[in-house]
Amino acid sequence: MAALLQDVVAHGASLGFLAALDEAEARAYWQGVLDRLGPAQLLWTLSDAEGRLLGTVQLARCEKPNGRHRAEVQKLMVHSGARGRGLASRLLRALEAAARAMGCSLLVLDTEAGSAAEAVYTHLGWSKAGEIPHFAASPDGVLQPTALYYKLLG
């Protein structure tokens, strides 16, 4: 899992890490994710026939009484060598189906504005709510805007 995170960050994905992400930091991140897994925090993975991790995505359901109908999509990642094969779409479709089964009617996410991820979300019927400038530093340390997306689940 650490190698996947290092790969996507090295290839420019804005996931909260800078380009010098080392293996120990990547492992610590994933350990934190695994420690939080439960009914309100879910993780999907895709691997190839040899067991190599190709992609992941996370779903964090709001646990506040007035927000249990919504969840946030977090950290959609596809290995740079596996892009263009529809894996991001497969991960998101599985996540959306699970969110519906959990009773969620609204999904939200943010992604770096202008990134390739925006095309994936638009293709899958997500709506862009707007952008926030200077939201987060890209892996090279430059402040970038984020695009906010939502999807109403039927």
C-alpha positions as protocol buffer text, in pm:
chain_id: "A"
residue {
  index: 1
  type: MET
  ca { x: 0 y: 0 z: 0 }
}
residue {
  index: 2
  type: ALA
  ca { x: 289 y: 232 z: 75 }
}
residue {
  index: 3
  type: ALA
  ca { x: 428 y: 182 z: -277 }
}
residue {
  index: 4
  type: LEU
  ca { x: 95 y: 284 z: -433 }
}
residue {
  index: 5
  type: LEU
  ca { x: 80 y: 603 z: -228 }
}
residue {
  index: 6
  type: GLN
  ca { x: 441 y: 687 z: -311 }
}
residue {
  index: 7
  type: ASP
  ca { x: 375 y: 625 z: -682 }
}
residue {
  index: 8
  type: VAL
  ca { x: 68 y: 848 z: -709 }
}
residue {
  index: 9
  type: VAL
  ca { x: 231 y: 1129 z: -510 }
}
residue {
  index: 10
  type: ALA
  ca { x: 547 y: 1104 z: -724 }
}
residue {
  index: 11
  type: HIS
  ca { x: 324 y: 1140 z: -1031 }
}
residue {
  index: 12
  type: GLY
  ca { x: 164 y: 1460 z: -902 }
}
residue {
  index: 13
  type: ALA
  ca { x: -148 y: 1350 z: -714 }
}
residue {
  index: 14
  type: SER
  ca { x: -248 y: 1599 z: -447 }
}
residue {
  index: 15
  type: LEU
  ca { x: -332 y: 1367 z: -158 }
}
residue {
  index: 16
  type: GLY
  ca { x: -193 y: 1562 z: 134 }
}
residue {
  index: 17
  type: PHE
  ca { x: 172 y: 1469 z: 86 }
}
residue {
  index: 18
  type: LEU
  ca { x: 473 y: 1638 z: -69 }
}
residue {
  index: 19
  type: ALA
  ca { x: 694 y: 1479 z: -336 }
}
residue {
  index: 20
  type: ALA
  ca { x: 958 y: 1361 z: -88 }
}
residue {
  index: 21
  type: LEU
  ca { x: 717 y: 1106 z: 64 }
}
residue {
  index: 22
  type: ASP
  ca { x: 926 y: 827 z: 212 }
}
residue {
  index: 23
  type: GLU
  ca { x: 821 y: 469 z: 277 }
}
residue {
  index: 24
  type: ALA
  ca { x: 795 y: 512 z: 655 }
}
residue {
  index: 25
  type: GLU
  ca { x: 556 y: 807 z: 620 }
}
residue {
  index: 26
  type: ALA
  ca { x: 350 y: 620 z: 359 }
}
residue {
  index: 27
  type: ARG
  ca { x: 330 y: 312 z: 584 }
}
residue {
  index: 28
  type: ALA
  ca { x: 227 y: 527 z: 882 }
}
residue {
  index: 29
  type: TYR
  ca { x: -51 y: 685 z: 674 }
}
residue {
  index: 30
  type: TRP
  ca { x: -191 y: 345 z: 574 }
}
residue {
  index: 31
  type: GLN
  ca { x: -166 y: 212 z: 929 }
}
residue {
  index: 32
  type: GLY
  ca { x: -379 y: 506 z: 1041 }
}
residue {
  index: 33
  type: VAL
  ca { x: -634 y: 429 z: 769 }
}
residue {
  index: 34
  type: LEU
  ca { x: -650 y: 62 z: 865 }
}
residue {
  index: 35
  type: ASP
  ca { x: -688 y: 153 z: 1233 }
}
residue {
  index: 36
  type: ARG
  ca { x: -993 y: 371 z: 1153 }
}
residue {
  index: 37
  type: LEU
  ca { x: -1177 y: 117 z: 936 }
}
residue {
  index: 38
  type: GLY
  ca { x: -1525 y: 31 z: 1055 }
}
residue {
  index: 39
  type: PRO
  ca { x: -1892 y: 93 z: 975 }
}
residue {
  index: 40
  type: ALA
  ca { x: -1834 y: 463 z: 900 }
}
residue {
  index: 41
  type: GLN
  ca { x: -1489 y: 437 z: 737 }
}
residue {
  index: 42
  type: LEU
  ca { x: -1454 y: 199 z: 441 }
}
residue {
  index: 43
  type: LEU
  ca { x: -1174 y: 112 z: 198 }
}
residue {
  index: 44
  type: TRP
  ca { x: -1186 y: -51 z: -146 }
}
residue {
  index: 45
  type: THR
  ca { x: -884 y: -192 z: -326 }
}
residue {
  index: 46
  type: LEU
  ca { x: -816 y: -333 z: -673 }
}
residue {
  index: 47
  type: SER
  ca { x: -527 y: -570 z: -742 }
}
residue {
  index: 48
  type: ASP
  ca { x: -406 y: -751 z: -1050 }
}
residue {
  index: 49
  type: ALA
  ca { x: -385 y: -1130 z: -1090 }
}
residue {
  index: 50
  type: GLU
  ca { x: -42 y: -1132 z: -924 }
}
residue {
  index: 51
  type: GLY
  ca { x: -175 y: -946 z: -620 }
}
residue {
  index: 52
  type: ARG
  ca { x: -15 y: -609 z: -700 }
}
residue {
  index: 53
  type: LEU
  ca { x: -222 y: -322 z: -563 }
}
residue {
  index: 54
  type: LEU
  ca { x: -346 y: -107 z: -852 }
}
residue {
  index: 55
  type: GLY
  ca { x: -589 y: 129 z: -682 }
}
residue {
  index: 56
  type: THR
  ca { x: -782 y: 227 z: -373 }
}
residue {
  index: 57
  type: VAL
  ca { x: -1056 y: 463 z: -260 }
}
residue {
  index: 58
  type: GLN
  ca { x: -1203 y: 542 z: 81 }
}
residue {
  index: 59
  type: LEU
  ca { x: -1546 y: 646 z: 205 }
}
residue {
  index: 60
  type: ALA
  ca { x: -1600 y: 834 z: 531 }
}
residue {
  index: 61
  type: ARG
  ca { x: -1962 y: 853 z: 641 }
}
residue {
  index: 62
  type: CYS
  ca { x: -2062 y: 1155 z: 846 }
}
residue {
  index: 63
  type: GLU
  ca { x: -2144 y: 1037 z: 1198 }
}
residue {
  index: 64
  type: LYS
  ca { x: -2319 y: 1354 z: 1316 }
}
residue {
  index: 65
  type: PRO
  ca { x: -2694 y: 1309 z: 1371 }
}
residue {
  index: 66
  type: ASN
  ca { x: -2782 y: 1570 z: 1108 }
}
residue {
  index: 67
  type: GLY
  ca { x: -2539 y: 1434 z: 847 }
}
residue {
  index: 68
  type: ARG
  ca { x: -2573 y: 1059 z: 842 }
}
residue {
  index: 69
  type: HIS
  ca { x: -2721 y: 1082 z: 493 }
}
residue {
  index: 70
  type: ARG
  ca { x: -2387 y: 1194 z: 349 }
}
residue {
  index: 71
  type: ALA
  ca { x: -2033 y: 1063 z: 310 }
}
residue {
  index: 72
  type: GLU
  ca { x: -1703 y: 1190 z: 177 }
}
residue {
  index: 73
  type: VAL
  ca { x: -1501 y: 1016 z: -92 }
}
residue {
  index: 74
  type: GLN
  ca { x: -1134 y: 1024 z: 5 }
}
residue {
  index: 75
  type: LYS
  ca { x: -803 y: 940 z: -157 }
}
residue {
  index: 76
  type: LEU
  ca { x: -898 y: 786 z: -491 }
}
residue {
  index: 77
  type: MET
  ca { x: -567 y: 643 z: -616 }
}
residue {
  index: 78
  type: VAL
  ca { x: -473 y: 446 z: -926 }
}
residue {
  index: 79
  type: HIS
  ca { x: -112 y: 340 z: -988 }
}
residue {
  index: 80
  type: SER
  ca { x: 49 y: 538 z: -1270 }
}
residue {
  index: 81
  type: GLY
  ca { x: 112 y: 217 z: -1464 }
}
residue {
  index: 82
  type: ALA
  ca { x: -254 y: 114 z: -1448 }
}
residue {
  index: 83
  type: ARG
  ca { x: -426 y: 437 z: -1553 }
}
residue {
  index: 84
  type: GLY
  ca { x: -655 y: 453 z: -1853 }
}
residue {
  index: 85
  type: ARG
  ca { x: -813 y: 112 z: -1788 }
}
residue {
  index: 86
  type: GLY
  ca { x: -1126 y: 228 z: -1608 }
}
residue {
  index: 87
  type: LEU
  ca { x: -1004 y: 132 z: -1261 }
}
residue {
  index: 88
  type: ALA
  ca { x: -1097 y: 465 z: -1104 }
}
residue {
  index: 89
  type: SER
  ca { x: -1449 y: 426 z: -1244 }
}
residue {
  index: 90
  type: ARG
  ca { x: -1474 y: 71 z: -1109 }
}
residue {
  index: 91
  type: LEU
  ca { x: -1363 y: 183 z: -763 }
}
residue {
  index: 92
  type: LEU
  ca { x: -1608 y: 474 z: -758 }
}
residue {
  index: 93
  type: ARG
  ca { x: -1900 y: 263 z: -880 }
}
residue {
  index: 94
  type: ALA
  ca { x: -1836 y: 9 z: -602 }
}
residue {
  index: 95
  type: LEU
  ca { x: -1812 y: 290 z: -348 }
}
residue {
  index: 96
  type: GLU
  ca { x: -2136 y: 450 z: -471 }
}
residue {
  index: 97
  type: ALA
  ca { x: -2322 y: 119 z: -451 }
}
residue {
  index: 98
  type: ALA
  ca { x: -2202 y: 63 z: -95 }
}
residue {
  index: 99
  type: ALA
  ca { x: -2293 y: 418 z: 2 }
}
residue {
  index: 100
  type: ARG
  ca { x: -2647 y: 362 z: -128 }
}
residue {
  index: 101
  type: ALA
  ca { x: -2670 y: 38 z: 69 }
}
residue {
  index: 102
  type: MET
  ca { x: -2562 y: 230 z: 382 }
}
residue {
  index: 103
  type: GLY
  ca { x: -2847 y: 475 z: 329 }
}
residue {
  index: 104
  type: CYS
  ca { x: -2637 y: 763 z: 200 }
}
residue {
  index: 105
  type: SER
  ca { x: -2807 y: 995 z: -45 }
}
residue {
  index: 106
  type: LEU
  ca { x: -2522 y: 1246 z: -91 }
}
residue {
  index: 107
  type: LEU
  ca { x: -2153 y: 1201 z: -163 }
}
residue {
  index: 108
  type: VAL
  ca { x: -1899 y: 1483 z: -159 }
}
residue {
  index: 109
  type: LEU
  ca { x: -1531 y: 1510 z: -248 }
}
residue {
  index: 110
  type: ASP
  ca { x: -1260 y: 1756 z: -335 }
}
residue {
  index: 111
  type: THR
  ca { x: -982 y: 1719 z: -589 }
}
residue {
  index: 112
  type: GLU
  ca { x: -714 y: 1942 z: -732 }
}
residue {
  index: 113
  type: ALA
  ca { x: -875 y: 2173 z: -987 }
}
residue {
  index: 114
  type: GLY
  ca { x: -757 y: 2096 z: -1338 }
}
residue {
  index: 115
  type: SER
  ca { x: -641 y: 1745 z: -1250 }
}
residue {
  index: 116
  type: ALA
  ca { x: -721 y: 1436 z: -1458 }
}
residue {
  index: 117
  type: ALA
  ca { x: -946 y: 1320 z: -1175 }
}
residue {
  index: 118
  type: GLU
  ca { x: -1200 y: 1589 z: -1264 }
}
residue {
  index: 119
  type: ALA
  ca { x: -1273 y: 1413 z: -1595 }
}
residue {
  index: 120
  type: VAL
  ca { x: -1341 y: 1087 z: -1409 }
}
residue {
  index: 121
  type: TYR
  ca { x: -1589 y: 1250 z: -1172 }
}
residue {
  index: 122
  type: THR
  ca { x: -1766 y: 1438 z: -1450 }
}
residue {
  index: 123
  type: HIS
  ca { x: -1788 y: 1119 z: -1661 }
}
residue {
  index: 124
  type: LEU
  ca { x: -1956 y: 940 z: -1369 }
}
residue {
  index: 125
  type: GLY
  ca { x: -2221 y: 1208 z: -1320 }
}
residue {
  index: 126
  type: TRP
  ca { x: -2068 y: 1413 z: -1040 }
}
residue {
  index: 127
  type: SER
  ca { x: -2157 y: 1784 z: -1026 }
}
residue {
  index: 128
  type: LYS
  ca { x: -1899 y: 2054 z: -965 }
}
residue {
  index: 129
  type: ALA
  ca { x: -2003 y: 2292 z: -687 }
}
residue {
  index: 130
  type: GLY
  ca { x: -1712 y: 2533 z: -726 }
}
residue {
  index: 131
  type: GLU
  ca { x: -1346 y: 2592 z: -653 }
}
residue {
  index: 132
  type: ILE
  ca { x: -1144 y: 2724 z: -361 }
}
residue {
  index: 133
  type: PRO
  ca { x: -815 y: 2895 z: -452 }
}
residue {
  index: 134
  type: HIS
  ca { x: -486 y: 2822 z: -272 }
}
residue {
  index: 135
  type: PHE
  ca { x: -642 y: 2521 z: -98 }
}
residue {
  index: 136
  type: ALA
  ca { x: -349 y: 2281 z: -74 }
}
residue {
  index: 137
  type: ALA
  ca { x: 10 y: 2245 z: -183 }
}
residue {
  index: 138
  type: SER
  ca { x: 72 y: 2008 z: -471 }
}
residue {
  index: 139
  type: PRO
  ca { x: 350 y: 1751 z: -424 }
}
residue {
  index: 140
  type: ASP
  ca { x: 598 y: 2010 z: -557 }
}
residue {
  index: 141
  type: GLY
  ca { x: 489 y: 2258 z: -289 }
}
residue {
  index: 142
  type: VAL
  ca { x: 291 y: 2501 z: -507 }
}
residue {
  index: 143
  type: LEU
  ca { x: -49 y: 2611 z: -372 }
}
residue {
  index: 144
  type: GLN
  ca { x: -330 y: 2487 z: -598 }
}
residue {
  index: 145
  type: PRO
  ca { x: -707 y: 2536 z: -606 }
}
residue {
  index: 146
  type: THR
  ca { x: -939 y: 2252 z: -515 }
}
residue {
  index: 147
  type: ALA
  ca { x: -1260 y: 2165 z: -698 }
}
residue {
  index: 148
  type: LEU
  ca { x: -1559 y: 2060 z: -488 }
}
residue {
  index: 149
  type: TYR
  ca { x: -1788 y: 1789 z: -627 }
}
residue {
  index: 150
  type: TYR
  ca { x: -2106 y: 1622 z: -511 }
}
residue {
  index: 151
  type: LYS
  ca { x: -2332 y: 1343 z: -629 }
}
residue {
  index: 152
  type: LEU
  ca { x: -2691 y: 1281 z: -527 }
}
residue {
  index: 153
  type: LEU
  ca { x: -2753 y: 908 z: -512 }
}
residue {
  index: 154
  type: GLY
  ca { x: -3083 y: 778 z: -643 }
}
